[in-house]
Structure formats: C-alpha cells, structure tokens
C-alpha cells in the first residue's frame, strides 16, 4: 500500500512494486492537493482510497488499473479530468468520487456497477456523456446534481430507486427516460 508521497512531479507513474512489495492499494489522501497533471496507476492496484487524488485541479489524465475494484469517496474530487474510462473490474465508486470535476465531459462506467452513490458526479458542470449500466439498481442522492451540460439520459430497467436531488439543477436535461421499474 502507498501511504505517503513527498514528490513534486506533475506526471506520475506509480510503480508496480516498491522495495520488493507489490502495490495493491493507494491509501486515503496520499496525493491530495498536489500539482499532478497526469497519473498512471499500475494493474496491480485494486483500491484507491478516500480523497487519494482529490484537489489536483490540474489533473487532466489518469490511466486506471485494469484490476481496480474500488474507487473510494472523493478519490478524484475537484480534479481537472476531462474524461475517464472506469474499468469493468470496478464494483464500487464511492460517494463524491468525482465531485466538482467541473471540466469532466465523458464518463464510461463499469458494466457491473450496481449503485451510483450519493454525489458521485455532483457539480460536474461539463458532463455531457454518461451511460448508466444495465445492472445499476440505485441512483443516490445528488448523484448527478448540477450536471448542467447533460442533455439526455436514459435510466435502465434495473433501476428501482432514484434518491432526492439526483438530477437537481441539471438545467439542460431535456430528455430523461425513466423505466416503469
């Protein structure tokens, strides 16, 4: 597990091993509020902790591990990501994981995701392209709140719960398809 970082690199390629130990986790707050612009996470990593990369406002590019399982709360909140492809190995994306990524335009969610947590994409003002996977059953409170550029969204038949404020202040959301479920 990576538990600390003292570097000042703008581009960061996290190694697969450090001192002979395989890196499988990135701890909470490790890279919080740095000046990162680009990050590559090795395929050995299965967990990214709370706020691990949060407040890296210039972080525009991230290559996620193909074996990643969990992106915890606020992991990429307040970053400059423009697009993110979350691998299909991910089964949990925490609350506010991409909160206030105001230039985030496109998100590819994993096919096995079952819940879009509270505030996951809150205040992603530039988000125009997101497809909710067919296994999602719940869209949490404020999940897509203030996604002002979102124009069209289709909720899959699997969804049985849409929490309060899920689409609040999505001023340009003119086409919303909600199934009978």
C-alpha positions in Angstrom: 0.0 0.0 0.0 1.2 3.5 -0.8 0.7 5.5 2.4 2.6 8.7 1.6 4.2 10.8 -1.1 6.6 13.6 -0.9 7.4 14.2 -4.6 6.5 17.2 -6.6 6.2 15.6 -10.0 3.5 16.8 -12.4 3.5 13.5 -14.2 3.4 10.4 -12.1 3.7 6.7 -13.0 3.1 4.7 -9.8 5.4 1.7 -9.8 4.0 -1.8 -9.6 6.5 -2.6 -6.7 8.3 -0.6 -4.1 11.2 -2.2 -2.2 10.0 -5.7 -3.4 6.4 -5.2 -2.2 3.6 -5.2 -4.8 1.5 -2.1 -4.7 -2.2 -3.1 -4.4 -3.7 -0.1 -2.6 -3.4 3.7 -2.6 -4.2 5.0 0.9 -6.5 7.9 1.7 -5.2 11.4 0.9 -1.8 10.2 -0.4 -1.8 12.5 -3.4 -4.3 15.1 -2.1 -3.9 18.7 -3.3 -0.7 18.2 -5.2 0.2 19.6 -8.6 -0.4 16.5 -10.6 -1.3 16.7 -14.2 -1.1 13.1 -15.3 -1.2 9.8 -13.4 -0.7 6.1 -14.4 -1.8 3.5 -11.9 -0.3 0.0 -12.4 -2.5 -3.0 -12.9 -1.6 -4.4 -9.5 -3.7 -1.7 -7.8 -7.2 -2.8 -6.7 -8.1 0.0 -4.3 -7.9 3.8 -4.4 -8.6 5.4 -1.0 -10.7 8.4 0.1 -9.6 11.7 -1.4 -6.5 10.0 -2.7 -6.2 12.3 -5.7 -8.7 15.0 -4.6 -8.0 18.7 -5.2 -5.4 18.1 -8.0 -7.1 20.8 -10.1 -4.6 20.3 -13.0 -5.0 16.5 -13.1 -6.3 16.0 -16.7 -5.3 12.5 -17.4 -5.5 9.3 -15.4 -4.8 5.7 -16.5 -6.6 3.4 -14.1 -5.6 -0.1 -13.2 -7.3 -2.8 -15.2 -7.8 -4.8 -12.0 -9.2 -1.8 -9.9 -12.1 -2.8 -7.8 -12.9 0.2 -5.6 -12.7 3.9 -6.1 -13.5 5.3 -2.6 -15.2 8.5 -1.6 -13.9 11.7 -3.1 -10.9 9.9 -4.8 -10.9 12.2 -7.8 -13.0 15.1 -6.5 -12.0 18.6 -7.6 -9.7 17.5 -10.4 -9.3 18.7 -14.0 -10.2 15.3 -15.6 -11.9 15.8 -18.9 -12.8 12.1 -19.5 -12.5 8.9 -17.5 -12.9 5.3 -18.5 -13.6 3.2 -15.4 -12.6 -0.4 -16.0 -15.2 -3.1 -15.8 -13.4 -4.7 -12.8 -14.7 -1.8 -10.6 -17.6 -2.7 -8.5 -17.7 0.3 -6.1 -17.4 4.0 -6.8 -17.7 5.9 -3.6 -19.7 9.0 -2.6 -18.5 12.2 -4.3 -15.7 10.2 -6.1 -15.8 12.8 -9.0 -17.5 15.6 -7.1 -16.8 19.1 -8.7 -14.8 17.8 -11.6 -16.2 20.8 -13.5 -14.5 20.1 -16.9 -15.3 16.4 -16.9 -17.2 15.8 -20.1 -17.4 12.0 -20.6 -17.5 9.1 -18.2 -17.5 5.4 -19.1 -18.9 3.4 -16.1 -18.2 -0.3 -15.5 -20.8 -2.8 -16.7 -21.1 -4.5 -13.3 -21.7 -1.3 -11.3 -24.9 -1.6 -9.2 -25.1 1.8 -7.4 -24.3 5.3 -8.3 -23.6 6.7 -4.9 -24.6 10.0 -3.3 -22.9 12.9 -5.1 -20.7 10.8 -7.3 -20.9 13.3 -10.1 -22.1 16.3 -8.2 -21.2 19.6 -9.9 -19.7 18.1 -13.0 -20.9 21.1 -15.0 -19.4 20.0 -18.3 -20.6 16.4 -18.2 -22.4 15.6 -21.5 -21.8 11.9 -22.0 -22.7 9.2 -19.4 -24.4 5.9 -19.8 -25.9 4.2 -16.8 -25.0 0.5 -16.9 -27.9 -2.1 -17.0 -27.1 -3.5 -13.6 -27.5 -0.3 -11.7 -30.4 -0.5 -9.2 -30.0 2.8 -7.3 -29.1 6.3 -8.2 -28.1 8.1 -5.0 -28.9 11.5 -3.5 -27.4 14.3 -5.6 -25.6 11.7 -7.8 -25.7 13.9 -10.9 -26.8 17.2 -9.3 -25.7 20.3 -11.2 -24.5 18.5 -14.3 -25.6 21.5 -16.3 -24.4 20.2 -19.7 -26.2 16.9 -19.5 -29.0 17.0 -22.2 -30.2 13.4 -22.4 -30.2 10.4 -20.0 -31.7 7.0 -20.1 -32.3 5.2 -16.9 -32.1 1.4 -17.4 -34.9 -1.0 -16.4 -32.8 -2.3 -13.5 -33.1 0.9 -11.5 -35.6 0.7 -8.7 -34.6 3.8 -6.7 -33.7 7.3 -7.6 -32.9 9.4 -4.5 -33.6 13.0 -3.7 -31.9 15.6 -5.9 -30.4 13.1 -8.2 -30.8 15.4 -11.2 -31.4 18.7 -9.4 -30.1 21.8 -11.3 -29.5 19.8 -14.5 -30.9 22.8 -16.3 -30.3 21.4 -19.9 -31.6 17.9 -19.2 -34.5 17.9 -21.6 -34.8 14.2 -22.3 -35.0 11.8 -19.4 -36.2 8.3 -19.9 -37.3 6.6 -16.7 -38.5 2.9 -16.8 -41.6 1.6 -15.1 -39.3 -0.1 -12.5 
